[in-house]
Amino acid sequence: MARLPKTSRSTGSASWLYRVGLEAILGFHKQGDRVRIDPCVAPDWRGYELTYRHRSAIYHIVVENAAGTGRGVRAVTVDAHAVPNGEIPLMDDGKTHEVRVELG
């Protein structure tokens, strides 16, 4: 069996950094069958987009920072419908869902 040189072995730090970025910076938090977006980004970021697949459904998430606050969720909509307490319900319906998160 071939062995990788010591410098090529994975330490797991890449996956750890990915998770830190996804959760702490972009604010993506999955809890059971729900997702909450609560970012902490630089005030000069205009926004960002994420695509998330949950079983057969796809969630296209657009976070808008028009107020320039970088944090504090003002409103969340899924397919143009307001979402109570900002928790996005995850479905297994084979559809693509448009999620908008407004900071402010």
C-alpha angles and dihedrals in degrees: 000000000000118000126211118238112263092252091058098054117112116241095188092247093118092058090044091053090047090054093047090051094046096046108027100035106026092032098226109160120173115198114177108298094350138074127207122196113205109155133186105201134153112284091237093059107106090204143284142232134231132187116207128182119208110184105300096346128086123209118203103198121195118187114197122199099183092143091056094230097123091212144036116079112239100177142357126197132181115200088346093305120118114248117219115236090358096274113139112214113225117222135188096218104122092243134121112240125202113220123189122191117189118199123206 
